[in-house]
């Protein structure tokens, strides 16, 4: 698990460096969203996918990522008893 965390941190640094070089793009936000999903940060993933949609409103990948992150947030909540 430690190896995975290290790879995610390395990937994030690379994406941040690339973002500084090329600017904010939909493909980069998709990559950030995917990275956040893999790291379990569903709120950050949702934010990145929303940003990707703002940059490219026709991005089916961004809609898919947004749906996935929202779905995972829903099922990860504790069940409420009535």
Secondary structure, 3 states (H helix, E strand, C coil): CHHHHHHHHHHHHHHHHHHHHHCCCHHHHHHHHHHHHHHCCHHHHHHHHHHHHHHCCCCHHHHHHHHHHHHHHHHHCCCCCC
